[in-house]
Amino acid sequence: ALVATGAQLRVSPALLDNLANDFEEATQQIVAYSYMPATPSRLKEAYLRLLRDNDPRVLYTDFVACNAFDVRDRLRSLAISALIICGNKDKMTPPALGITLHDQIADSRLHLVDNAAHNVMVEQPACIAEFFSAFLSELSDDDGDASLPASQDGGSE
């Protein structure tokens, strides 16, 4: 499964600069981009604490690695079924990245989850669990053939 990701993960130069020079501001920005405004504050605060528990150099190099990540040229060679899930309001890895994954991976299912941002699995856990359950059931129903027809739905089910 590919959740809140893409084949190329460009990072804003301003965010990279903040990670290098103003860790407190950078982590606040990551939280703001990772959740919907209506997400309970306790979840956002917990995520902020987790981010700030990291060594600033480690978090910076993680985002530098993300910025360099680009496997777009390898997607069409994938011969597997893939479940792709994206929050429809994700600012960290916009839905267009998931749509590109879906367009390039022949046996993929794409779910754009309404009212969710980057941490879609925290904001809509029941929905995500349903998508995983359905995907795994379809794989097991294929009697050893793990291919699924490509599909895209317009929101959460």
C-alpha positions as CSV (number, residue, x, y, z in Angstrom):
1,A,0.0,0.0,0.0
2,L,1.1,3.5,-0.8
3,V,-0.4,6.0,1.7
4,A,0.1,9.8,1.4
5,T,3.0,9.5,-0.9
6,G,4.2,9.9,-4.5
7,A,6.9,8.8,-6.9
8,Q,8.7,12.2,-6.5
9,L,8.7,13.9,-3.2
10,R,9.7,17.5,-3.7
11,V,10.1,19.5,-0.5
12,S,9.5,23.3,-0.4
13,P,12.8,25.2,-0.2
14,A,11.3,27.3,2.5
15,L,10.5,24.2,4.6
16,L,14.0,22.9,4.1
17,D,15.5,26.2,5.1
18,N,13.3,26.3,8.3
19,L,14.3,22.8,9.1
20,A,17.9,23.8,8.9
21,N,17.5,27.2,10.7
22,D,14.3,27.3,12.7
23,F,13.3,23.8,13.9
24,E,10.4,25.1,16.0
25,E,8.8,26.9,13.1
26,A,9.4,24.1,10.7
27,T,7.8,21.5,12.9
28,Q,4.8,23.8,13.4
29,Q,4.5,24.2,9.6
30,I,4.7,20.4,9.1
31,V,1.8,19.9,11.6
32,A,-0.2,22.6,9.9
33,Y,0.3,21.0,6.4
34,S,-0.4,17.5,7.8
35,Y,-3.8,17.9,9.3
36,M,-7.2,19.4,8.4
37,P,-8.1,22.5,10.4
38,A,-10.9,20.6,12.1
39,T,-8.7,17.8,13.4
40,P,-8.7,17.7,17.2
41,S,-5.9,19.8,18.7
42,R,-4.8,16.9,20.9
43,L,-3.8,14.9,17.7
44,K,-1.9,17.9,16.3
45,E,-0.1,18.5,19.6
46,A,0.9,14.8,19.9
47,Y,2.3,14.9,16.4
48,L,4.2,18.1,17.1
49,R,5.7,16.5,20.2
50,L,6.7,13.5,18.1
51,L,8.3,15.7,15.5
52,R,10.2,17.7,18.1
53,D,11.5,14.5,19.8
54,N,13.7,14.0,16.7
55,D,17.2,15.3,16.5
56,P,16.8,18.4,14.2
57,R,19.6,17.2,12.0
58,V,17.9,13.8,11.5
59,L,14.6,15.4,10.5
60,Y,16.3,17.8,8.2
61,T,18.2,15.0,6.4
62,D,15.0,12.9,6.2
63,F,13.4,15.8,4.3
64,V,16.5,16.3,2.1
65,A,16.3,12.6,1.2
66,C,12.6,13.0,0.4
67,N,13.5,16.0,-1.8
68,A,15.9,13.8,-3.8
69,F,13.5,10.9,-4.1
70,D,12.3,10.3,-7.7
71,V,11.3,6.9,-9.0
72,R,8.8,8.1,-11.7
73,D,10.8,6.4,-14.4
74,R,10.3,3.0,-12.7
75,L,6.6,3.0,-12.0
76,R,5.4,1.4,-15.3
77,S,7.7,-1.6,-14.6
78,L,5.8,-2.5,-11.4
79,A,4.0,-5.8,-11.9
80,I,2.1,-5.8,-8.6
81,S,-1.3,-4.8,-7.3
82,A,-1.2,-1.6,-5.4
83,L,-3.5,0.2,-3.0
84,I,-3.0,4.0,-3.2
85,I,-4.6,6.2,-0.5
86,C,-4.4,10.0,-0.4
87,G,-6.1,12.7,1.7
88,N,-7.9,15.0,-0.7
89,K,-6.5,18.0,1.2
90,D,-2.9,16.8,1.6
91,K,-0.5,19.7,1.3
92,M,2.7,17.6,2.0
93,T,2.1,15.1,-0.8
94,P,-0.8,16.5,-2.9
95,P,-3.4,14.2,-4.3
96,A,-1.9,14.7,-7.8
97,L,1.0,12.6,-6.7
98,G,-1.3,9.7,-5.9
99,I,-3.2,10.1,-9.1
100,T,0.1,9.9,-11.0
101,L,0.9,6.7,-9.1
102,H,-2.4,5.3,-10.1
103,D,-2.0,6.3,-13.7
104,Q,1.4,4.7,-13.9
105,I,0.8,1.5,-11.9
106,A,-1.4,-0.8,-14.0
107,D,-3.0,-2.8,-11.2
108,S,-3.8,-0.1,-8.8
109,R,-6.7,1.2,-6.8
110,L,-6.8,4.8,-5.8
111,H,-8.9,6.2,-3.0
112,L,-9.0,10.0,-2.4
113,V,-10.3,10.4,1.1
114,D,-12.5,13.3,1.8
115,N,-11.8,15.5,4.8
116,A,-8.3,14.3,5.2
117,A,-4.8,15.7,4.8
118,H,-1.3,14.1,4.9
119,N,-2.0,12.1,8.1
120,V,-5.0,10.5,6.5
121,M,-4.6,7.4,8.6
122,V,-5.0,9.4,11.8
123,E,-7.8,11.6,10.6
124,Q,-9.9,8.8,8.9
125,P,-8.7,5.5,10.5
126,A,-12.0,3.6,10.0
127,C,-12.0,4.5,6.3
128,I,-8.4,3.5,5.8
129,A,-9.0,0.2,7.6
130,E,-12.0,-0.5,5.3
131,F,-9.8,0.2,2.2
132,F,-7.1,-2.2,3.4
133,S,-9.6,-4.9,4.3
134,A,-11.4,-4.7,0.9
135,F,-8.0,-4.7,-0.9
136,L,-6.7,-7.7,1.0
137,S,-10.0,-9.5,0.5
138,E,-9.9,-8.9,-3.3
139,L,-6.3,-10.2,-3.4
140,S,-7.3,-13.4,-1.6
141,D,-10.4,-13.8,-3.8
142,D,-8.2,-13.9,-6.9
143,D,-7.0,-17.5,-6.1
144,G,-3.3,-16.7,-6.4
145,D,-3.6,-14.0,-9.1
146,A,-2.8,-10.8,-7.2
147,S,-3.9,-8.5,-10.0
148,L,-6.8,-6.1,-9.5
149,P,-8.5,-3.9,-12.1
150,A,-7.4,-0.3,-12.0
151,S,-10.0,2.0,-10.5
152,Q,-10.4,5.3,-8.9
153,D,-13.1,6.5,-6.6
154,G,-13.9,10.1,-5.9
155,G,-14.0,10.0,-2.1
156,S,-14.2,7.9,1.0
157,E,-16.6,5.0,1.0
